[in-house]
Amino acid sequence: MSTQAANQSLSSTLLSGSMGIIVVLTLAALCIAPFEQHFFTGWVGIAFMCATPTQVILNLFWHNNLPKRIGDMPQPLKGICLTLITVAAGAFFTLLLSALVGQNYGDTPMFIQYTILTVVTVLWLIPIWHAWPFSLLSKNPVIIGLVTLVATYVIAYIVWFIFFDYTALAHIPTPNGEIVHPLYHPEIDPKGLFDSWVAMTFAVTTAGVIVIHSLFDFWPINKLSMGRPQPIRGLIGTIYVLLFAFIVRWFFTDFIGMEQVSYMIQVPVCMLFGAFLVNNMMQFSLFPNLKQPYRGFALLACAVIAGLVMYRVYSYAGYLFVGHELISGPTGGWELELWIATAMLGVTFPMVFLVSGFFDFWLLKKAK
């Protein structure tokens, strides 16, 4: 391809990607606008997150081409069918998990954090473990994907049960003494090894580390594993990600002193979101002439800028949608942080997959 043709192709990609981001943000706004603040950060966020693991399997594992009958469909029919599968799966898992994990207590902090953990878990199972050991059960990728989807919820429950403790919600200090969180129910508190926010912020940090390393095509993990197959690569990748995430979280919360929930939103969540904007929405085409890890660092710089900008955008959007300024920090129950997390990662993140994956920028770029 000539330099002129390459430049034209890149310009076209940037244009369609930029228009795609506008579409993504518009769709997210339409999903956010109808709902009252607490219902939005509760049940709306739960429903979207219960659909996200299915969407990740469809997008990252099946590459939007399976089931084959749907993968062979023209746009927009293909995108519509994939979206309907995601919506149906989201409704099914919302009802099922609400009964099994949430024990029908509603949108409790325990249940919400479990659903977040399912998204973290599927991001571990696909990019790091490549669906191993479930890939040993069959050569059929549809079967492997379905088993991995079920395993996502089981593994997330095991991790949640072992590591998450919500007893702090039973002793919330106030100027007049202590109160119990109105949505705290000891029956569904796993009373695990760590305070729930410590466990949650670390889990989300690992997801951010994984997605950020996708900008490097997993260069350090692949280099360390030296081409070894699973489970060696998965074990090496797991150790690497856990150590990297521990250092990142320690640096921002212990060394710098950021409040941990604010850190979770401003660092791993924003970086994760920024990475998907510069990779998926720009169709993995930025800096094509750079080799790794230099290309990864260039993409990371773009992701950092995108994440910081989008944090400001969503902070202002929270005021517009809610109708008043949201309070940041523990004194206000992390109103701003929880709203941004739900809007950015809960709602907008799936829209990135929908526009860039399911519909493949339909009407936004030239047909192949």
C-alpha positions as CSV (number, residue, x, y, z in Angstrom):
1,M,0.0,0.0,0.0
2,S,1.4,3.4,-0.9
3,T,2.0,6.1,1.7
4,Q,-0.9,8.2,0.2
5,A,-3.3,5.2,0.3
6,A,-2.2,4.4,3.8
7,N,-2.8,8.0,4.9
8,Q,-6.3,8.0,3.3
9,S,-7.1,4.7,5.0
10,L,-6.0,6.1,8.4
11,S,-8.0,9.3,7.8
12,S,-11.1,7.3,7.0
13,T,-10.6,5.2,10.1
14,L,-10.2,8.2,12.3
15,L,-13.3,9.8,10.8
16,S,-15.5,6.7,11.2
17,G,-14.0,6.1,14.7
18,S,-14.8,9.7,15.8
19,M,-18.3,9.4,14.5
20,G,-18.6,6.1,16.2
21,I,-17.7,7.6,19.5
22,I,-20.4,10.2,19.1
23,V,-22.9,7.4,18.4
24,V,-21.7,5.5,21.4
25,L,-22.1,8.5,23.7
26,T,-25.5,9.3,22.2
27,L,-26.7,5.7,22.8
28,A,-25.4,5.8,26.3
29,A,-27.1,9.1,27.0
30,L,-30.4,7.6,25.8
31,C,-30.0,4.7,28.2
32,I,-29.2,7.0,31.1
33,A,-31.7,9.8,30.7
34,P,-34.9,8.0,31.6
35,F,-33.8,6.8,35.0
36,E,-33.7,8.4,38.4
37,Q,-30.2,8.5,40.0
38,H,-30.5,5.7,42.5
39,F,-32.4,3.3,40.2
40,F,-29.8,4.0,37.6
41,T,-26.8,3.2,39.8
42,G,-28.7,0.2,41.1
43,W,-30.9,-1.9,38.8
44,V,-29.9,-0.3,35.5
45,G,-26.2,-0.9,36.2
46,I,-27.0,-4.4,37.4
47,A,-28.9,-5.3,34.2
48,F,-26.1,-3.9,31.9
49,M,-23.4,-5.7,33.8
50,C,-25.4,-9.0,33.8
51,A,-25.3,-8.7,30.0
52,T,-21.7,-7.7,29.6
53,P,-20.0,-11.2,30.1
54,T,-22.2,-12.5,27.2
55,Q,-21.2,-9.5,25.1
56,V,-17.5,-10.1,25.9
57,I,-17.8,-13.8,24.8
58,L,-19.6,-12.7,21.6
59,N,-17.0,-10.0,20.8
60,L,-13.6,-11.0,22.2
61,F,-14.0,-14.8,21.9
62,W,-16.3,-15.4,19.0
63,H,-15.3,-12.2,17.2
64,N,-18.9,-11.4,16.4
65,N,-19.0,-14.3,13.9
66,L,-20.7,-17.0,16.0
67,P,-23.2,-18.5,16.0
68,K,-22.3,-18.9,12.3
69,R,-25.9,-18.3,11.0
70,I,-25.8,-14.9,12.7
71,G,-22.2,-14.3,11.8
72,D,-23.0,-14.7,8.1
73,M,-25.8,-12.2,8.2
74,P,-25.4,-8.8,6.5
75,Q,-25.6,-5.6,8.5
76,P,-27.7,-4.3,10.3
77,L,-29.4,-7.6,10.7
78,K,-26.3,-9.2,12.2
79,G,-25.9,-6.4,14.7
80,I,-29.6,-6.5,15.7
81,C,-29.4,-10.3,16.3
82,L,-26.2,-10.0,18.4
83,T,-27.8,-7.2,20.4
84,L,-31.0,-9.2,21.0
85,I,-28.9,-12.2,22.3
86,T,-27.1,-9.8,24.7
87,V,-30.3,-8.3,25.9
88,A,-31.9,-11.7,26.4
89,A,-28.9,-13.0,28.3
90,G,-28.8,-9.9,30.4
91,A,-32.5,-10.3,31.4
92,F,-32.0,-14.0,32.1
93,F,-28.9,-13.5,34.3
94,T,-30.4,-10.5,36.1
95,L,-33.3,-12.6,37.2
96,L,-31.3,-15.7,38.0
97,L,-28.5,-14.0,39.9
98,S,-30.9,-11.7,41.8
99,A,-32.5,-14.8,43.2
100,L,-29.4,-17.0,43.7
101,V,-26.7,-14.4,44.7
102,G,-28.8,-11.4,45.7
103,Q,-31.4,-13.6,47.4
104,N,-34.1,-11.2,46.2
105,Y,-33.0,-8.4,48.5
106,G,-32.8,-6.0,45.6
107,D,-30.0,-3.8,44.4
108,T,-27.8,-4.2,47.5
109,P,-24.1,-3.2,47.5
110,M,-23.2,-6.9,47.8
111,F,-25.1,-7.9,44.7
112,I,-23.9,-4.9,42.7
113,Q,-20.3,-5.7,43.4
114,Y,-20.8,-9.3,42.5
115,T,-22.1,-8.3,39.1
116,I,-19.1,-6.0,38.6
117,L,-16.8,-8.9,39.5
118,T,-18.4,-11.1,36.8
119,V,-17.2,-8.5,34.2
120,V,-13.7,-8.5,35.7
121,T,-13.7,-12.3,35.7
122,V,-14.6,-12.7,32.0
123,L,-11.8,-10.3,31.1
124,W,-9.4,-12.6,32.9
125,L,-10.8,-15.8,31.3
126,I,-10.5,-14.6,27.7
127,P,-7.4,-12.4,27.2
128,I,-5.2,-14.1,29.9
129,W,-6.4,-17.7,30.0
130,H,-7.8,-18.0,26.4
131,A,-10.8,-19.9,27.9
132,W,-8.6,-22.6,29.3
133,P,-9.3,-25.3,30.7
134,F,-12.7,-25.1,29.1
135,S,-11.1,-25.3,25.7
136,L,-10.1,-28.9,26.5
137,L,-13.7,-30.0,26.7
138,S,-14.5,-29.5,23.0
139,K,-13.1,-28.2,19.7
140,N,-16.4,-26.4,19.0
141,P,-15.9,-22.7,19.9
142,V,-19.6,-22.2,20.6
143,I,-19.5,-24.9,23.3
144,I,-16.3,-23.5,24.7
145,G,-17.8,-20.0,24.8
146,L,-21.0,-21.1,26.5
147,V,-19.1,-23.1,29.2
148,T,-16.7,-20.1,29.7
149,L,-19.8,-17.9,30.2
150,V,-21.2,-20.2,32.9
151,A,-17.8,-20.5,34.5
152,T,-17.5,-16.7,34.6
153,Y,-20.4,-16.5,37.1
154,V,-19.3,-19.5,39.1
155,I,-15.7,-18.3,39.4
156,A,-16.8,-14.7,40.2
157,Y,-19.0,-16.1,43.0
158,I,-16.1,-18.1,44.5
159,V,-13.8,-15.1,44.4
160,W,-16.6,-12.9,45.8
161,F,-17.4,-15.4,48.6
162,I,-13.8,-15.8,49.6
163,F,-12.5,-12.2,49.5
164,F,-15.4,-9.8,50.0
165,D,-16.5,-8.6,53.5
166,Y,-19.3,-6.1,54.0
167,T,-19.5,-5.9,57.8
168,A,-18.3,-2.3,57.6
169,L,-21.7,-1.4,56.2
170,A,-23.2,-2.5,59.6
171,H,-21.3,0.3,61.3
172,I,-21.4,3.5,59.3
173,P,-20.3,6.5,61.4
174,T,-22.6,9.5,61.5
175,P,-22.5,12.8,63.5
176,N,-25.2,11.2,65.8
177,G,-23.5,7.8,66.2
178,E,-23.6,4.8,63.9
179,I,-26.2,3.5,61.5
180,V,-26.5,0.3,59.5
181,H,-26.6,0.7,55.7
182,P,-30.3,0.4,54.7
183,L,-29.4,-2.1,52.0
184,Y,-27.1,-4.2,54.2
185,H,-28.3,-7.7,54.8
186,P,-26.0,-10.0,56.8
187,E,-27.6,-13.1,55.2
188,I,-25.9,-12.2,51.9
189,D,-22.6,-10.9,53.3
190,P,-20.0,-13.5,52.5
191,K,-17.8,-12.0,55.2
192,G,-14.6,-12.8,53.3
193,L,-11.0,-11.9,53.9
194,F,-10.9,-8.2,52.9
195,D,-13.1,-5.2,53.2
196,S,-15.3,-5.1,50.2
197,W,-13.9,-1.8,48.8
198,V,-10.3,-3.1,49.2
199,A,-11.3,-6.2,47.3
200,M,-13.3,-4.4,44.7
201,T,-10.7,-1.7,43.9
202,F,-8.0,-4.4,43.5
203,A,-10.2,-6.5,41.3
204,V,-11.1,-3.6,39.0
205,T,-7.4,-2.6,38.9
206,T,-6.5,-6.1,37.6
207,A,-9.1,-5.6,34.8
208,G,-7.6,-2.2,34.0
209,V,-4.1,-3.8,33.9
210,I,-5.3,-6.5,31.5
211,V,-7.0,-4.1,29.1
212,I,-4.1,-1.6,29.2
213,H,-1.8,-4.4,28.2
214,S,-4.0,-5.2,25.2
215,L,-2.6,-1.9,23.8
216,F,0.8,-3.7,23.9
217,D,-0.6,-6.8,22.3
218,F,0.2,-8.4,25.7
219,W,3.9,-7.9,24.8
220,P,5.4,-8.3,28.3
221,I,3.2,-11.4,29.1
222,N,4.0,-13.0,25.8
223,K,7.7,-12.3,26.2
224,L,7.7,-13.7,29.7
225,S,5.8,-16.9,28.7
226,M,8.1,-17.4,25.7
227,G,5.4,-18.9,23.6
228,R,4.5,-21.6,26.1
229,P,0.9,-22.9,25.8
230,Q,-1.8,-22.8,28.4
231,P,-1.8,-23.2,31.4
232,I,1.8,-21.9,31.6
233,R,1.0,-18.7,29.8
234,G,-2.1,-18.2,32.0
235,L,-0.1,-18.8,35.2
236,I,2.7,-16.4,34.2
237,G,0.1,-13.8,33.1
238,T,-1.8,-14.2,36.3
239,I,1.3,-13.6,38.5
240,Y,2.3,-10.7,36.3
241,V,-1.1,-9.0,36.4
242,L,-1.6,-9.5,40.1
243,L,1.8,-8.0,40.9
244,F,1.4,-5.1,38.5
245,A,-2.1,-4.4,39.9
246,F,-0.8,-4.5,43.5
247,I,1.9,-2.0,42.7
248,V,-0.5,0.3,40.9
249,R,-3.1,0.3,43.6
250,W,-0.4,0.7,46.3
251,F,1.1,3.6,44.5
252,F,-2.1,5.6,44.2
253,T,-3.9,4.7,47.4
254,D,-1.0,4.2,49.9
255,F,1.9,6.2,48.5
256,I,0.0,9.1,47.0
257,G,-2.9,8.8,49.4
258,M,-5.9,8.8,47.0
259,E,-9.2,7.7,48.5
260,Q,-9.7,4.2,47.2
261,V,-13.1,4.5,45.5
262,S,-12.1,7.8,43.8
263,Y,-8.9,6.1,42.7
264,M,-10.8,3.2,41.3
265,I,-12.9,5.5,39.1
266,Q,-10.2,8.0,38.1
267,V,-7.4,5.4,37.4
268,P,-8.4,1.8,36.4
269,V,-11.9,2.6,35.2
270,C,-10.9,5.6,33.2
271,M,-7.8,3.9,31.8
272,L,-9.9,0.8,30.8
273,F,-12.5,3.0,29.1
274,G,-9.8,5.1,27.4
275,A,-8.1,1.9,26.1
276,F,-11.3,0.8,24.4
277,L,-11.8,4.2,22.8
278,V,-8.3,4.3,21.3
279,N,-8.3,0.6,20.3
280,N,-11.8,-0.6,19.5
281,M,-13.3,2.7,18.3
282,M,-10.2,3.5,16.2
283,Q,-10.3,-0.1,14.8
284,F,-6.9,-1.0,16.1
285,S,-5.3,1.1,13.5
286,L,-3.4,3.9,15.4
287,F,0.4,4.1,15.0
288,P,0.6,1.1,12.6
289,N,4.3,1.7,11.8
290,L,5.4,1.5,15.4
291,K,6.6,-1.8,16.8
292,Q,5.9,-3.0,20.3
293,P,6.4,-1.9,23.0
294,Y,6.7,1.6,21.4
295,R,3.2,1.4,19.8
296,G,1.8,0.3,23.2
297,F,3.3,3.4,24.9
298,A,1.9,5.7,22.2
299,L,-1.5,4.1,22.6
300,L,-1.3,4.3,26.3
301,A,-0.6,8.0,26.2
302,C,-3.7,8.4,24.0
303,A,-5.7,6.2,26.4
304,V,-4.6,8.3,29.4
305,I,-5.7,11.5,27.7
306,A,-9.0,10.0,26.6
307,G,-9.7,8.6,30.0
308,L,-9.0,11.9,31.8
309,V,-11.1,13.8,29.3
310,M,-14.0,11.4,29.6
311,Y,-13.9,11.6,33.4
312,R,-14.5,15.3,33.1
313,V,-17.2,14.8,30.5
314,Y,-19.0,12.2,32.7
315,S,-18.6,14.4,35.8
316,Y,-20.4,17.2,34.0
317,A,-22.9,14.8,32.5
318,G,-23.8,13.6,36.0
319,Y,-24.9,17.1,36.9
320,L,-26.9,17.4,33.8
321,F,-28.7,14.1,34.1
322,V,-29.3,14.1,37.8
323,G,-30.2,17.8,38.1
324,H,-27.8,18.6,41.0
325,E,-24.1,18.4,41.8
326,L,-23.2,14.9,42.8
327,I,-21.1,14.6,46.0
328,S,-17.7,13.0,45.8
329,G,-16.1,10.9,48.5
330,P,-17.3,8.8,51.4
331,T,-19.2,11.6,53.1
332,G,-21.6,11.7,50.3
333,G,-21.7,7.9,49.8
334,W,-19.5,8.3,46.7
335,E,-22.5,9.6,44.7
336,L,-20.3,11.0,41.9
337,E,-18.0,8.0,41.7
338,L,-20.8,5.5,41.6
339,W,-22.7,7.4,39.0
340,I,-19.6,7.8,36.7
341,A,-18.7,4.1,37.2
342,T,-22.2,3.0,36.2
343,A,-22.5,5.5,33.3
344,M,-19.0,5.0,31.9
345,L,-18.2,1.3,32.5
346,G,-21.7,-0.1,33.1
347,V,-23.5,1.5,30.2
348,T,-21.1,3.1,27.7
349,F,-18.6,0.2,27.7
350,P,-21.2,-2.2,26.2
351,M,-22.1,0.5,23.6
352,V,-18.5,0.4,22.4
353,F,-18.8,-3.3,21.7
354,L,-22.2,-2.7,20.1
355,V,-21.1,0.0,17.7
356,S,-17.6,-1.3,16.9
357,G,-18.3,-5.0,17.1
358,F,-21.9,-6.0,16.7
359,F,-22.6,-3.4,14.0
360,D,-19.0,-3.0,12.8
361,F,-19.5,0.8,12.3
362,W,-22.5,0.2,10.0
363,L,-23.3,3.4,8.0
364,L,-20.2,5.0,9.5
365,K,-17.5,3.5,7.2
366,K,-17.4,2.3,3.6
367,A,-18.6,-1.3,3.1
368,K,-15.9,-3.8,2.4
